[in-house]
Amino acid sequence: MIKQQAENRTTRSWDVYIRNSVREIQQRNKRYQMEGYYLSSEELRQVLETAYPMAIDQASLEVAEGQYETAELEKAIDKQEIIKNALTLISPPDEEKKHHQYHSQLCYNSPVAFD
């Protein structure tokens, strides 16, 4: 999602990677024995905040073929928007409507700009 925002475009492979990552996170967060979820939306947000520095470091190697340092890339993107959209995708089903809205945008709109 960082790469999409920074490059103001998307590709099928990026979209598939995001969808597969979302499915894996949702599956790992699901409690099958007791029903429900391990992490609430707020706890998931905290996890995203913690993971963000690693994600921005990785994205700095990939965006524009690695020409930006992490600090430069951070200035070019909206961290809160990235976290908000990621949370929309991975949150438990009580936010299912938002997930479907974003998923439709991710799959069917032309380049995802500053999501």
RAMO-V151229 format. One record per residue. N is the residue number from 1. RES is the residue in one letter. PSI is psi in radians with two decimals (* if undefined). D_FIRST is the distance of its C-alpha to the first C-alpha in whole Angstrom. Layout:
n->N res->RES psi->PSI d_first->D_FIRST
n->N res->RES psi->PSI d_first->D_FIRST
This chain:
n->1 res->M psi->-0.60 d_first->0
n->2 res->I psi->-0.79 d_first->4
n->3 res->K psi->-0.72 d_first->5
n->4 res->Q psi->-0.82 d_first->5
n->5 res->Q psi->-0.78 d_first->6
n->6 res->A psi->-0.67 d_first->9
n->7 res->E psi->-0.07 d_first->10
n->8 res->N psi->0.71 d_first->10
n->9 res->R psi->3.03 d_first->10
n->10 res->T psi->2.90 d_first->9
n->11 res->T psi->2.87 d_first->11
n->12 res->R psi->-0.72 d_first->13
n->13 res->S psi->-0.66 d_first->12
n->14 res->W psi->-0.76 d_first->8
n->15 res->D psi->-0.76 d_first->9
n->16 res->V psi->-0.74 d_first->12
n->17 res->Y psi->-0.79 d_first->10
n->18 res->I psi->-0.83 d_first->8
n->19 res->R psi->-0.77 d_first->11
n->20 res->N psi->-0.66 d_first->13
n->21 res->S psi->-0.73 d_first->11
n->22 res->V psi->-0.81 d_first->12
n->23 res->R psi->-0.74 d_first->15
n->24 res->E psi->-0.76 d_first->16
n->25 res->I psi->-0.80 d_first->15
n->26 res->Q psi->-0.71 d_first->17
n->27 res->Q psi->-0.76 d_first->20
n->28 res->R psi->-0.48 d_first->20
n->29 res->N psi->-0.27 d_first->20
n->30 res->K psi->2.31 d_first->23
n->31 res->R psi->1.94 d_first->27
n->32 res->Y psi->-0.64 d_first->29
n->33 res->Q psi->-0.81 d_first->32
n->34 res->M psi->0.02 d_first->32
n->35 res->E psi->2.66 d_first->30
n->36 res->G psi->-2.77 d_first->27
n->37 res->Y psi->2.61 d_first->24
n->38 res->Y psi->-0.79 d_first->24
n->39 res->L psi->2.40 d_first->22
n->40 res->S psi->3.02 d_first->22
n->41 res->S psi->-0.69 d_first->19
n->42 res->E psi->-0.71 d_first->20
n->43 res->E psi->-0.66 d_first->20
n->44 res->L psi->-0.68 d_first->16
n->45 res->R psi->-0.73 d_first->15
n->46 res->Q psi->-0.69 d_first->17
n->47 res->V psi->-0.75 d_first->16
n->48 res->L psi->-0.73 d_first->12
n->49 res->E psi->-0.71 d_first->14
n->50 res->T psi->-0.67 d_first->16
n->51 res->A psi->-0.32 d_first->13
n->52 res->Y psi->-0.81 d_first->11
n->53 res->P psi->-0.65 d_first->14
n->54 res->M psi->-0.70 d_first->13
n->55 res->A psi->-0.71 d_first->10
n->56 res->I psi->-0.62 d_first->10
n->57 res->D psi->-0.83 d_first->13
n->58 res->Q psi->-0.77 d_first->12
n->59 res->A psi->-0.58 d_first->9
n->60 res->S psi->-0.43 d_first->12
n->61 res->L psi->-0.38 d_first->14
n->62 res->E psi->-0.60 d_first->12
n->63 res->V psi->2.29 d_first->11
n->64 res->A psi->0.74 d_first->14
n->65 res->E psi->0.62 d_first->16
n->66 res->G psi->0.32 d_first->16
n->67 res->Q psi->-0.14 d_first->18
n->68 res->Y psi->2.43 d_first->16
n->69 res->E psi->2.81 d_first->17
n->70 res->T psi->-0.80 d_first->15
n->71 res->A psi->-0.66 d_first->17
n->72 res->E psi->-0.74 d_first->17
n->73 res->L psi->-0.70 d_first->13
n->74 res->E psi->-0.61 d_first->13
n->75 res->K psi->-0.44 d_first->15
n->76 res->A psi->-0.20 d_first->13
n->77 res->I psi->2.89 d_first->10
n->78 res->D psi->1.72 d_first->11
n->79 res->K psi->-0.81 d_first->10
n->80 res->Q psi->-0.63 d_first->12
n->81 res->E psi->-0.71 d_first->10
n->82 res->I psi->-0.84 d_first->7
n->83 res->I psi->-0.73 d_first->9
n->84 res->K psi->-0.80 d_first->11
n->85 res->N psi->-0.67 d_first->9
n->86 res->A psi->-0.76 d_first->8
n->87 res->L psi->-0.68 d_first->12
n->88 res->T psi->-0.71 d_first->12
n->89 res->L psi->-0.69 d_first->11
n->90 res->I psi->-0.12 d_first->13
n->91 res->S psi->2.66 d_first->16
n->92 res->P psi->2.83 d_first->19
n->93 res->P psi->-0.29 d_first->21
n->94 res->D psi->-0.25 d_first->23
n->95 res->E psi->0.45 d_first->19
n->96 res->E psi->-0.65 d_first->19
n->97 res->K psi->-0.77 d_first->20
n->98 res->K psi->-0.71 d_first->17
n->99 res->H psi->-0.81 d_first->15
n->100 res->H psi->-0.65 d_first->16
n->101 res->Q psi->-0.81 d_first->16
n->102 res->Y psi->-0.71 d_first->12
n->103 res->H psi->-0.72 d_first->12
n->104 res->S psi->-0.72 d_first->15
n->105 res->Q psi->-0.77 d_first->13
n->106 res->L psi->-0.66 d_first->10
n->107 res->C psi->-0.56 d_first->13
n->108 res->Y psi->-0.30 d_first->15
n->109 res->N psi->2.76 d_first->14
n->110 res->S psi->-3.01 d_first->14
n->111 res->P psi->2.30 d_first->11
n->112 res->V psi->1.98 d_first->9
n->113 res->A psi->2.10 d_first->10
n->114 res->F psi->0.99 d_first->9
n->115 res->D psi->* d_first->7
